[in-house]
Amino acid sequence: MKAITLTLNGKRLAAAVEPRTHLADFLRETQGLTGTQGVLLPPQNVDDLMLRQDVVEVAQRNTGRHGYRAPWAAAACGDGA
């Protein structure tokens, strides 16, 4: 297991996860996020983001529909609003 920390909607989370756990899987399984909420991440993390191909395809198909946003890199929280 690997210890991780992250901030989600202003709340600090700490967890132990299996190596190579996808962020989308972690958020869905531990936080109840279904993937329709979108993801805002710091620009410096873009190169490290790992998504399964099926997740990428859904994001590409649904971006802009029903308020859905693909993972969005933003330097400040206001950039994603």
Buried (B, 14 or more C-beta within 10 A) or exposed (E): EEEEEBEEEEEEBEBEBEEEBBBBBBBEEEBEBEBEEBBBBEEEEEEEEEBEEEBEEBBEEBEEEEEBBBBBBEEEEEEBE
